[in-house]
């Protein structure tokens, strides 16, 4: 299990759009999938109403993933994340500074 939506710095990452904002996105998911010949099966958890537990949703493996392009793979992962964040934005971990690293010449977000 890897948390692909964290900004851990520019090493091992590429900038890929997340809600049309360049986001420093880890490439480890696609790199590990290539190395191991693995399929990537995305999932999300959500907190149930009144904090009565969690729901785990497991999706179908990503089609045509990984590719030969880490940038394309990062965008694919971010597109999936965008869809899930829009489903229940109140449950996304917004306190993580997702846009703390910026492409050269771009102003800081925070």
DSSP file (Angstrom, degrees, kcal/mol; ACC not computed):
  #  RESIDUE AA STRUCTURE BP1 BP2  ACC     N-H-->O    O-->H-N    N-H-->O    O-->H-N    TCO  KAPPA ALPHA  PHI   PSI    X-CA   Y-CA   Z-CA
    1    1 A X              0   0    0      0, 0.0     2,-0.4     0, 0.0     0, 0.0   0.000 360.0 360.0 360.0 129.9    0.0    0.0    0.0
    2    2 A X        -     0   0    0     27,-0.0     2,-1.2     3,-0.0     3,-0.1  -0.988 360.0-135.2-129.3 138.3    1.4    3.4   -1.0
    3    3 A X    >   +     0   0    0     -2,-0.4     3,-0.8     1,-0.2    23,-0.1  -0.769  26.0 179.8 -90.4  95.8   -0.1    6.8   -0.4
    4    4 A X  T 3   +     0   0    0     -2,-1.2    22,-0.5     1,-0.2    -1,-0.2   0.534  67.4  70.7 -76.7  -5.8    0.4    8.3   -3.8
    5    5 A X  T 3  S+     0   0    0     20,-0.1     2,-0.4    -3,-0.1    -1,-0.2   0.065  74.8 102.8-103.6  26.4   -1.1   11.7   -2.9
    6    6 A X    <   -     0   0    0     -3,-0.8     2,-0.9     3,-0.0    20,-0.5  -0.872  66.1-135.3-110.0 142.6    1.7   13.0   -0.6
    7    7 A X        +     0   0    0     -2,-0.4    18,-0.1     1,-0.1     3,-0.1  -0.836  33.3 162.9 -94.7 102.9    4.3   15.6   -1.5
    8    8 A X        -     0   0    0     -2,-0.9     3,-0.2     1,-0.4    -1,-0.1   0.154  59.5 -81.0-106.1  17.3    7.6   14.1   -0.2
    9    9 A X        -     0   0    0     15,-0.1    -1,-0.4     1,-0.1    92,-0.0  -0.367  52.3 -68.3 106.3 172.8    9.8   16.3   -2.2
   10   10 A X  S >  S+     0   0    0     -2,-0.1     3,-1.6    -3,-0.1     2,-0.4   0.672  96.9  98.9 -80.7 -17.7   11.1   16.4   -5.8
   11   11 A X  T 3  S+     0   0    0      1,-0.3     3,-0.1    -3,-0.2    -3,-0.1  -0.579 101.4   5.7 -71.5 125.0   13.4   13.3   -5.5
   12   12 A X  T 3  S+     0   0    0     -2,-0.4    15,-2.5     1,-0.3    16,-0.4   0.741 118.8  97.2  74.6  23.1   11.5   10.4   -7.1
   13   13 A X  E <   -A   26   0A   0     -3,-1.6     2,-0.3    13,-0.3    -1,-0.3  -0.906  53.3-158.7-137.5 163.3    8.7   12.7   -8.1
   14   14 A X  E     -A   25   0A   0     11,-2.3    11,-3.6    -2,-0.3     2,-0.6  -0.928  33.0-104.6-133.6 161.6    7.4   14.6  -11.1
   15   15 A X  E     +A   24   0A   0     -2,-0.3     2,-0.3     9,-0.2     9,-0.2  -0.805  47.0 166.6 -89.5 123.9    5.0   17.5  -11.4
   16   16 A X  E     -A   23   0A   0      7,-2.3     7,-2.2    -2,-0.6     5,-0.1  -0.991  40.9 -94.1-137.6 143.9    1.6   16.4  -12.6
   17   17 A X  E     -A   22   0A   0     -2,-0.3     2,-0.4     5,-0.2     5,-0.2  -0.293  34.8-180.0 -62.1 135.4   -1.7   18.3  -12.5
   18   18 A X  E >  S-A   21   0A   0      3,-2.1     3,-1.1    63,-0.1    61,-0.1  -0.940  85.0 -16.6-132.4 110.9   -4.0   17.8   -9.6
   19   19 A X  T 3  S-     0   0    0     -2,-0.4     3,-0.1     1,-0.2    -2,-0.0   0.903 129.0 -57.2  53.8  43.0   -7.1   20.0  -10.0
   20   20 A X  T 3  S+     0   0    0      1,-0.2     2,-0.5     3,-0.0    -1,-0.2   0.613 117.3 112.5  66.0  16.1   -5.1   21.9  -12.7
   21   21 A X  E <  S-A   18   0A   0     -3,-1.1    -3,-2.1    -5,-0.1     2,-0.2  -0.976  77.9-110.4-116.7 129.2   -2.4   22.8  -10.2
   22   22 A X  E     -A   17   0A   0     -2,-0.5     2,-0.4    -5,-0.2    -5,-0.2  -0.403  41.4-169.1 -59.4 123.4    1.1   21.3  -10.7
   23   23 A X  E     -A   16   0A   0     -7,-2.2    -7,-2.3    -2,-0.2     2,-0.7  -0.962  28.9-119.3-120.7 131.6    1.6   18.8   -7.8
   24   24 A X  E     -A   15   0A   0     77,-0.5     2,-0.5    -2,-0.4    -9,-0.2  -0.576  44.4-169.0 -67.3 110.0    4.8   17.1   -6.9
   25   25 A X  E     -A   14   0A   0    -11,-3.6   -11,-2.3    -2,-0.7   -20,-0.1  -0.907  20.9-118.8-118.5 127.4    3.7   13.5   -7.4
   26   26 A X  E     -A   13   0A   0    -20,-0.5   -13,-0.3   -22,-0.5     4,-0.2  -0.297  13.6-161.8 -60.6 141.9    5.5   10.4   -6.3
   27   27 A X     >  +     0   0    0    -15,-2.5     4,-2.4     1,-0.1     5,-0.2   0.325  66.3 100.7-103.3   4.5    6.6    8.0   -9.2
   28   28 A X  H  > S+     0   0    0    -16,-0.4     4,-2.8     1,-0.2     5,-0.3   0.829  74.1  59.1 -63.0 -33.6    7.1    5.0   -6.8
   29   29 A X  H  > S+     0   0    0      1,-0.2     4,-2.1     2,-0.2    -1,-0.2   0.964 112.7  37.3 -61.5 -51.6    3.7    3.4   -7.7
   30   30 A X  H  > S+     0   0    0      2,-0.2     4,-2.2     1,-0.2    -2,-0.2   0.889 116.8  52.7 -69.7 -36.9    4.5    3.1  -11.4
   31   31 A X  H  X S+     0   0    0     -4,-2.4     4,-2.4     2,-0.2    -2,-0.2   0.932 112.2  44.5 -63.7 -44.7    8.1    2.3  -10.8
   32   32 A X  H  X S+     0   0    0     -4,-2.8     4,-2.3     2,-0.2     6,-0.3   0.881 111.5  53.4 -67.6 -37.7    7.3   -0.6   -8.4
   33   33 A X  H  X>S+     0   0    0     -4,-2.1     5,-1.6    -5,-0.3     4,-1.1   0.905 110.9  47.1 -62.6 -40.9    4.6   -1.9  -10.6
   34   34 A X  H  <5S+     0   0    0     -4,-2.2     3,-0.4     2,-0.2    -2,-0.2   0.938 112.3  49.2 -65.0 -46.5    7.0   -2.0  -13.5
   35   35 A X  H  <5S+     0   0    0     -4,-2.4    -2,-0.2     1,-0.2    -1,-0.2   0.886 122.0  33.0 -61.0 -40.3    9.7   -3.7  -11.5
   36   36 A X  H  <5S-     0   0    0     -4,-2.3    -1,-0.2    -5,-0.2    -2,-0.2   0.461 102.5-122.8 -98.2  -1.2    7.4   -6.4  -10.1
   37   37 A X  T  <5 +     0   0    0     -4,-1.1    -3,-0.2    -3,-0.4     2,-0.2   0.844  60.4 157.9  62.9  32.1    5.1   -6.7  -13.1
   38   38 A X      < -     0   0    0     -5,-1.6     2,-0.3    -6,-0.3    -1,-0.2  -0.538  44.0-126.5 -93.1 153.6    2.3   -5.9  -10.8
   39   39 A X        -     0   0    0     -2,-0.2     2,-0.6    -3,-0.1    27,-0.1  -0.747  26.4-126.3 -89.5 146.3   -1.2   -4.5  -11.5
   40   40 A X        -     0   0    0     25,-0.4    22,-2.7    -2,-0.3     2,-0.7  -0.860  22.8-169.8-100.0 120.5   -2.1   -1.4   -9.5
   41   41 A X  E     -B   61   0B   0     -2,-0.6    20,-0.2    20,-0.2    19,-0.1  -0.901  12.5-151.9-112.1 102.2   -5.4   -1.7   -7.6
   42   42 A X  E     +     0   0B   0     -2,-0.7    17,-2.7    18,-0.5     2,-0.3  -0.375  18.7 174.3 -74.5 153.7   -6.5    1.6   -6.3
   43   43 A X  E     -B   58   0B   0     15,-0.2     2,-0.3    -2,-0.1    15,-0.2  -0.979  14.5-160.2-151.2 160.0   -8.6    1.9   -3.1
   44   44 A X  E     -B   57   0B   0     13,-2.0    13,-2.9    -2,-0.3     2,-0.4  -0.975   7.6-148.4-138.6 153.9  -10.1    4.5   -0.8
   45   45 A X  E     -B   56   0B   0     -2,-0.3     2,-0.4    11,-0.2    11,-0.2  -0.924  12.3-168.6-117.8 149.7  -11.4    4.5    2.7
   46   46 A X  E     -B   55   0B   0      9,-2.0     9,-2.4    -2,-0.4     2,-0.4  -0.995  25.0-117.7-136.6 146.0  -14.1    6.7    4.1
   47   47 A X  E     -B   54   0B   0     -2,-0.4     7,-0.2     7,-0.2     3,-0.1  -0.662  34.6-126.4 -79.8 131.4  -15.2    7.4    7.6
   48   48 A X    >   -     0   0    0      5,-2.9     3,-1.5    -2,-0.4     4,-0.3  -0.365  41.6 -73.6 -75.0 157.9  -18.8    6.3    8.2
   49   49 A X  G >  S+     0   0    0      1,-0.3     3,-1.2     2,-0.2    -1,-0.2  -0.154 120.2  13.1 -52.8 144.2  -21.4    8.8    9.6
   50   50 A X  G 3  S-     0   0    0      1,-0.2    -1,-0.3    -3,-0.1    -2,-0.1   0.729 125.7 -79.5  58.2  24.6  -21.1    9.5   13.3
   51   51 A X  G <  S+     0   0    0     -3,-1.5    -1,-0.2     1,-0.1    -2,-0.2   0.862  84.1 150.7  55.7  41.6  -17.6    7.9   13.2
   52   52 A X    <   -     0   0    0     -3,-1.2     2,-0.3    -4,-0.3    -1,-0.1   0.122  65.3 -66.4 -91.0  21.1  -19.1    4.4   13.3
   53   53 A X        -     0   0    0     -5,-0.3    -5,-2.9     2,-0.0     2,-0.3  -0.869  61.8 -69.0 130.7-163.5  -16.3    2.8   11.3
   54   54 A X  E     -B   47   0B   0     -2,-0.3     2,-0.5    -7,-0.2    -7,-0.2  -0.911  22.9-144.0-131.1 154.7  -14.8    2.8    7.9
   55   55 A X  E     -B   46   0B   0     -9,-2.4    -9,-2.0    -2,-0.3     2,-0.5  -0.989  14.3-156.3-118.2 129.5  -15.8    1.8    4.4
   56   56 A X  E     -B   45   0B   0     -2,-0.5     2,-0.5   -11,-0.2   -11,-0.2  -0.921   6.1-166.6-104.9 125.3  -13.1    0.4    2.1
   57   57 A X  E     -B   44   0B   0    -13,-2.9   -13,-2.0    -2,-0.5     2,-0.5  -0.964   1.9-164.9-113.9 121.7  -13.8    0.6   -1.6
   58   58 A X  E     -B   43   0B   0     -2,-0.5   -15,-0.2   -15,-0.2     2,-0.2  -0.916  10.9-156.5-107.6 128.6  -11.5   -1.4   -3.9
   59   59 A X  E     -     0   0B   0    -17,-2.7     3,-0.1    -2,-0.5     2,-0.0  -0.459  28.7 -83.3 -99.4 170.1  -11.5   -0.5   -7.6
   60   60 A X  E     -     0   0B   0     -2,-0.2   -18,-0.5     1,-0.1    -1,-0.2  -0.371  62.3 -84.6 -65.3 151.4  -10.6   -2.4  -10.7
   61   61 A X  E     -B   41   0B   0    -20,-0.2   -20,-0.2     1,-0.1    -1,-0.1  -0.263  55.4 -94.1 -56.0 146.3   -6.9   -2.5  -11.5
   62   62 A X    >   -     0   0    0    -22,-2.7     3,-0.7    -3,-0.1   -22,-0.3  -0.419  41.4-123.2 -63.9 134.1   -5.8    0.6  -13.5
   63   63 A X  T 3  S+     0   0    0      1,-0.2     3,-0.1    -2,-0.1    -1,-0.1  -0.554  87.0   3.2 -78.3 142.5   -5.9   -0.1  -17.3
   64   64 A X  T 3  S+     0   0    0     -2,-0.2     2,-0.4     1,-0.2    -1,-0.2   0.885  97.1 172.1  50.8  46.5   -2.7    0.4  -19.3
   65   65 A X    <   +     0   0    0     -3,-0.7   -25,-0.4     1,-0.1    -1,-0.2  -0.996  47.1  31.3-140.1 130.0   -0.7    1.3  -16.1
   66   66 A X  S    S-     0   0    0     -2,-0.4     2,-0.2   -27,-0.1    -1,-0.1   0.553  77.1-179.6 -81.5 165.7    2.1    1.6  -15.8
   67   67 A X        -     0   0    0      2,-0.3    -1,-0.1    -2,-0.1   -33,-0.1  -0.393  47.1 -91.0-110.2-167.6    3.3    3.1  -19.1
   68   68 A X  S    S+     0   0    0     -2,-0.2     2,-0.6     1,-0.1     0, 0.0   0.439 107.1  77.3 -85.0   0.3    6.7    4.1  -20.3
   69   69 A X     >  -     0   0    0      1,-0.1     4,-2.4     2,-0.0    -2,-0.3  -0.934  57.7-167.5-118.8 113.5    6.1    7.6  -19.0
   70   70 A X  H  > S+     0   0    0     -2,-0.6     4,-2.4     1,-0.2     5,-0.2   0.863  94.6  54.6 -62.2 -35.4    6.3    8.5  -15.3
   71   71 A X  H  > S+     0   0    0      2,-0.2     4,-2.1     1,-0.2    -1,-0.2   0.923 109.1  46.5 -64.3 -44.6    4.6   11.8  -16.0
   72   72 A X  H  > S+     0   0    0      1,-0.2     4,-2.3     2,-0.2    -2,-0.2   0.920 113.2  49.6 -63.5 -43.4    1.7   10.1  -17.7
   73   73 A X  H  X S+     0   0    0     -4,-2.4     4,-2.3     1,-0.2    -2,-0.2   0.890 109.5  51.5 -63.3 -39.9    1.4    7.6  -14.9
   74   74 A X  H  X S+     0   0    0     -4,-2.4     4,-2.5     1,-0.2    -1,-0.2   0.905 110.4  48.8 -64.2 -40.8    1.5   10.4  -12.3
   75   75 A X  H  X S+     0   0    0     -4,-2.1     4,-2.6     2,-0.2    -2,-0.2   0.898 109.1  53.3 -66.0 -39.4   -1.3   12.2  -14.1
   76   76 A X  H  X S+     0   0    0     -4,-2.3     4,-1.9     2,-0.2    -2,-0.2   0.926 110.9  46.7 -59.1 -45.0   -3.3    9.0  -14.3
   77   77 A X  H  X S+     0   0    0     -4,-2.3     4,-2.3     1,-0.2    -2,-0.2   0.918 112.5  49.3 -64.5 -43.2   -3.0    8.6  -10.5
   78   78 A X  H  X S+     0   0    0     -4,-2.5     4,-2.7     1,-0.2    -2,-0.2   0.867 107.6  54.8 -65.3 -35.8   -3.9   12.2   -9.8
   79   79 A X  H  X S+     0   0    0     -4,-2.6     4,-1.9     2,-0.2    -1,-0.2   0.913 108.9  48.2 -63.4 -41.5   -7.0   12.0  -12.1
   80   80 A X  H  X S+     0   0    0     -4,-1.9     4,-1.9     1,-0.2    -2,-0.2   0.934 111.8  49.8 -61.8 -45.0   -8.1    9.0  -10.0
   81   81 A X  H  X S+     0   0    0     -4,-2.3     4,-3.0     1,-0.2     5,-0.2   0.896 106.4  55.6 -62.0 -41.0   -7.5   11.0   -6.8
   82   82 A X  H  X S+     0   0    0     -4,-2.7     4,-2.2     1,-0.2    -1,-0.2   0.930 107.1  50.1 -56.4 -46.2   -9.4   14.0   -8.1
   83   83 A X  H  X S+     0   0    0     -4,-1.9     4,-0.9     1,-0.2    -1,-0.2   0.905 114.1  44.6 -59.7 -41.9  -12.5   11.8   -8.7
   84   84 A X  H  X S+     0   0    0     -4,-1.9     4,-1.3     2,-0.2     3,-0.3   0.886 110.6  52.7 -73.7 -38.4  -12.3   10.3   -5.2
   85   85 A X  H  < S+     0   0    0     -4,-3.0     3,-0.3     1,-0.2     6,-0.2   0.900 107.4  53.5 -62.4 -39.8  -11.7   13.7   -3.5
   86   86 A X  H  < S+     0   0    0     -4,-2.2     3,-0.4    -5,-0.2    -1,-0.2   0.773 100.4  62.3 -67.3 -25.3  -14.8   15.1   -5.3
   87   87 A X  H  < S-     0   0    0     -4,-0.9    -1,-0.2    -3,-0.3    -2,-0.2   0.911 131.4  -1.1 -65.5 -42.2  -16.9   12.2   -3.9
   88   88 A X    ><  +     0   0    0     -4,-1.3     3,-1.9    -3,-0.3     4,-0.3  -0.533  69.2 171.1-149.7  76.7  -16.2   13.2   -0.3
   89   89 A X  G >  S+     0   0    0     -3,-0.4     3,-1.3     1,-0.3     5,-0.2   0.779  75.1  68.2 -61.3 -27.9  -14.0   16.3   -0.1
   90   90 A X  G 3  S+     0   0    0      1,-0.2    -1,-0.3     3,-0.1     4,-0.1   0.671  99.8  51.1 -66.6 -14.3  -14.6   16.7    3.6
   91   91 A X  G <  S+     0   0    0     -3,-1.9    -1,-0.2    -6,-0.2    -2,-0.2   0.478  82.3 109.5-103.1  -2.8  -12.7   13.5    4.2
   92   92 A X  S <  S-     0   0    0     -3,-1.3     2,-2.1    -4,-0.3     3,-0.2  -0.441  82.1-110.9 -71.7 149.7   -9.5   14.3    2.3
   93   93 A X    >   +     0   0    0      1,-0.2     3,-1.4    -2,-0.1    -1,-0.1  -0.498  49.8 165.0 -81.9  73.2   -6.4   15.0    4.3
   94   94 A X  T 3   +     0   0    0     -2,-2.1     4,-0.2     1,-0.3    -1,-0.2   0.678  61.0  74.2 -68.2 -19.6   -6.3   18.7    3.5
   95   95 A X  T 3  S+     0   0    0     -3,-0.2     2,-0.4     2,-0.1    -1,-0.3   0.753  76.0  91.6 -69.9 -20.9   -3.8   19.5    6.3
   96   96 A X  S <  S-     0   0    0     -3,-1.4     2,-2.1     1,-0.1     3,-0.1  -0.603  88.7-124.5 -71.3 129.8   -1.0   17.9    4.3
   97   97 A X    >   +     0   0    0     -2,-0.4     3,-1.5     1,-0.2     4,-0.2  -0.529  36.7 176.7 -78.3  82.9    0.6   20.6    2.2
   98   98 A X  T 3  S+     0   0    0     -2,-2.1   -74,-0.4     1,-0.3     3,-0.2   0.708  76.2  41.7 -63.3 -23.8    0.0   18.9   -1.1
   99   99 A X  T 3  S+     0   0    0      1,-0.1    10,-0.5   -76,-0.1    -1,-0.3  -0.058  74.6 119.2-115.5  31.8    1.4   21.7   -3.1
  100  100 A X    <   +     0   0    0     -3,-1.5     2,-0.4     9,-0.1    -1,-0.1   0.860  68.4  59.0 -70.8 -34.2    4.4   22.7   -1.0
  101  101 A X  S    S-     0   0    0     -4,-0.2   -77,-0.5    -3,-0.2     2,-0.3  -0.809  75.2-168.1 -95.3 137.8    7.0   22.0   -3.7
  102  102 A X        -     0   0    0     -2,-0.4     3,-0.1     4,-0.1   -79,-0.1  -0.886  27.4 -97.8-124.7 151.5    6.6   24.0   -6.9
  103  103 A X    >   -     0   0    0     -2,-0.3     3,-2.3     1,-0.2    -1,-0.0  -0.314  64.7 -74.3 -60.3 152.9    8.1   23.8  -10.4
  104  104 A X  T 3  S+     0   0    0      1,-0.3    -1,-0.2     0, 0.0     3,-0.1  -0.233 120.1  14.4 -52.7 130.9   10.9   26.2  -10.9
  105  105 A X  T 3  S+     0   0    0      1,-0.3     2,-0.3    -3,-0.1    -1,-0.3   0.327  95.5 120.6  86.7  -6.9    9.8   29.8  -11.3
  106  106 A X    <   -     0   0    0     -3,-2.3    -1,-0.3     1,-0.1    -4,-0.1  -0.712  66.5-111.8 -91.4 141.9    6.2   29.2   -9.9
  107  107 A X        -     0   0    0     -2,-0.3    -4,-0.1     1,-0.1    -1,-0.1  -0.283  37.6 -94.9 -69.5 155.8    5.1   31.1   -6.8
  108  108 A X        -     0   0    0      1,-0.1    -1,-0.1    -6,-0.1    -8,-0.1  -0.345  21.9-151.8 -66.0 150.3    4.5   29.3   -3.5
  109  109 A X              0   0    0    -10,-0.5    -1,-0.1    -9,-0.1    -9,-0.1   0.772 360.0 360.0 -90.7 -33.1    1.0   28.3   -2.7
  110  110 A X              0   0    0    -11,-0.2    -1,-0.1   -10,-0.1   -10,-0.1   0.414 360.0 360.0-103.1 360.0    1.4   28.5    1.1
